[in-house]
Amino acid sequence: MYTKNITRIGTLGNSESDPTCSILAVKSLNGPFTIVPFEEFERIVDPLLAEDIDAMVVPGAYPYISKFIMNDRLVVSNVFTFVIPSLVFGSKYQMPKDEYEILYNHPATNPLLGDINAKWGEQVNVNSNSVACLKVLENSHECCAITNSACAQQYGLYVHKVLRAGINMPFVVFIKN
């Protein structure tokens, strides 16, 4: 990826060390830039337009990426691919349950809901794979999550099923137009 004049890249994550797919993808570029984490992709646009950051990186699977593509103040400067960590189903329980009260997941993983061999009462979309893990851990109800394997490992969730492995995800780099 061309990174000249890019010193600060915004993407999804709680911190620069957060193992979201987006943070890991940007780190894979090994560029001379700083990663600036944001809780939501939508929160990156204003700092980009204000030139507080130089670029934003969004995965192609993000269901609302079109709002960035159609924004006449943004332009796609590059696209790169990165093999994301396996997408997994997990919980804080060593043994999987047949039924959970709540399932947490990022909207990009909604197509994987049918691949889970358990039932849940409520499905809640959250802002990132890390948030899905944190919600499971902080909730007193019987909860589960779809997340990536790196997040599951970092936050100590037990992986009950690998839903997808080896996804070569496109990541779109936006800059101010």
C-alpha positions in Angstrom: 0.0 0.0 0.0 1.2 3.5 -0.8 1.7 5.3 2.5 3.5 8.4 1.5 2.0 11.4 3.4 0.1 9.1 5.7 1.3 9.3 9.3 -2.0 8.6 11.1 -4.5 5.9 10.1 -7.9 5.6 11.8 -9.6 2.2 12.1 -11.8 0.1 14.4 -10.5 -0.8 17.8 -10.3 0.0 21.5 -6.6 0.5 21.5 -3.6 0.2 19.1 -3.0 -3.3 20.6 -6.6 -4.4 20.2 -6.8 -7.6 18.0 -9.7 -6.4 15.8 -9.4 -7.5 12.2 -9.0 -3.9 11.2 -6.1 -3.1 13.6 -4.4 -6.3 12.6 -4.8 -5.6 8.9 -3.3 -2.1 9.3 -0.4 -3.4 11.4 0.3 -5.9 8.6 1.3 -2.9 6.3 4.3 -2.3 8.5 4.2 1.4 7.6 5.8 4.4 9.3 2.4 5.5 10.7 0.4 5.6 13.9 -2.8 3.6 14.2 -5.6 5.7 15.8 -8.3 3.4 17.2 -12.0 4.4 17.0 -15.1 2.7 18.6 -17.0 2.9 15.3 -16.1 3.4 11.7 -18.5 6.3 11.4 -16.6 8.2 14.1 -13.5 8.2 11.9 -15.0 10.4 9.2 -15.0 13.8 11.0 -11.3 13.5 12.2 -10.3 12.5 8.7 -12.2 15.5 7.2 -10.6 17.8 9.8 -7.2 16.4 8.9 -6.5 15.1 12.4 -5.8 11.8 10.7 -4.6 11.1 7.1 -6.6 8.0 6.2 -9.2 5.5 7.5 -9.3 1.8 6.8 -12.5 -0.2 6.6 -13.0 -3.9 5.8 -14.9 -4.7 2.6 -17.3 -6.9 4.7 -18.5 -3.9 6.7 -22.2 -3.7 5.8 -22.4 0.1 5.8 -19.2 0.7 3.7 -21.3 2.3 0.9 -21.8 5.4 3.0 -18.1 6.1 2.9 -17.8 5.2 -0.8 -20.7 7.5 -1.7 -19.4 10.4 0.5 -18.2 13.0 -2.0 -15.7 14.3 0.7 -13.9 11.0 0.8 -12.1 9.0 -1.9 -10.8 5.5 -2.0 -7.0 5.7 -2.3 -6.2 2.1 -2.1 -7.4 -1.4 -1.4 -5.3 -4.2 0.1 -6.1 -7.7 1.3 -5.3 -9.4 4.6 -6.1 -12.9 5.8 -8.1 -12.1 9.0 -8.1 -14.4 12.1 -10.6 -17.2 12.0 -14.2 -16.1 12.9 -15.4 -18.2 15.8 -18.3 -18.9 18.1 -17.4 -18.8 21.7 -18.4 -18.1 25.3 -16.9 -17.9 28.8 -18.0 -21.5 29.4 -15.5 -24.2 28.8 -18.2 -26.5 27.5 -20.7 -25.1 25.0 -24.3 -24.8 26.0 -27.3 -25.7 23.9 -29.0 -22.4 24.6 -27.8 -18.9 25.6 -29.7 -15.8 26.6 -27.7 -13.3 24.5 -25.5 -13.6 21.4 -23.2 -10.6 20.7 -21.6 -10.0 17.3 -20.5 -7.3 14.9 -23.0 -6.8 12.0 -20.4 -8.0 9.5 -20.7 -11.5 10.9 -24.5 -11.7 10.7 -24.3 -14.0 7.7 -22.7 -16.6 10.1 -25.6 -16.8 12.5 -27.0 -19.9 10.8 -23.7 -21.8 11.3 -24.1 -21.9 15.1 -25.4 -25.2 16.6 -26.9 -23.4 19.7 -30.0 -21.2 20.3 -30.1 -17.8 21.9 -32.9 -15.6 23.1 -31.6 -12.2 21.9 -29.0 -11.3 19.3 -27.2 -8.0 19.8 -25.0 -6.3 17.2 -22.0 -4.5 18.7 -19.3 -2.2 17.3 -16.4 -4.7 17.1 -15.2 -8.3 17.8 -13.5 -7.0 20.9 -16.7 -5.4 22.2 -18.5 -8.8 21.6 -16.0 -10.5 23.9 -16.2 -7.8 26.5 -20.0 -7.9 26.6 -19.9 -11.7 27.1 -17.4 -11.3 30.0 -19.2 -8.4 31.8 -22.7 -9.9 31.5 -24.1 -12.0 34.3 -26.5 -13.8 31.8 -25.5 -16.8 29.8 -24.0 -15.2 26.8 -22.0 -16.1 23.7 -20.4 -14.3 20.8 -19.2 -14.5 17.3 -15.7 -12.9 17.2 -12.3 -13.5 15.7 -9.9 -16.0 17.2 -7.4 -13.4 18.2 -10.0 -11.5 20.2 -11.3 -14.7 21.8 -7.8 -15.6 22.8 -6.9 -12.1 24.2 -10.1 -11.9 26.2 -10.1 -15.5 27.4 -13.3 -16.9 25.6 -13.5 -20.6 24.9 -13.9 -21.3 21.2 -16.7 -23.7 20.6 -16.7 -23.7 16.8 -14.6 -22.2 14.0 -17.1 -20.6 11.7 -14.8 -19.4 8.9 -11.1 -19.6 8.5 -8.7 -18.2 5.9 -10.8 -15.3 4.7 -8.7 -13.0 2.5 -10.5 -9.8 3.4 -10.3 -6.7 1.3 -9.6 -3.5 3.2 -10.5 -0.1 1.7 -8.3 2.9 2.5 -10.1 6.2 2.4 -8.6 9.7 2.4 -10.0 13.2 2.3 -11.1 14.2 -1.2 
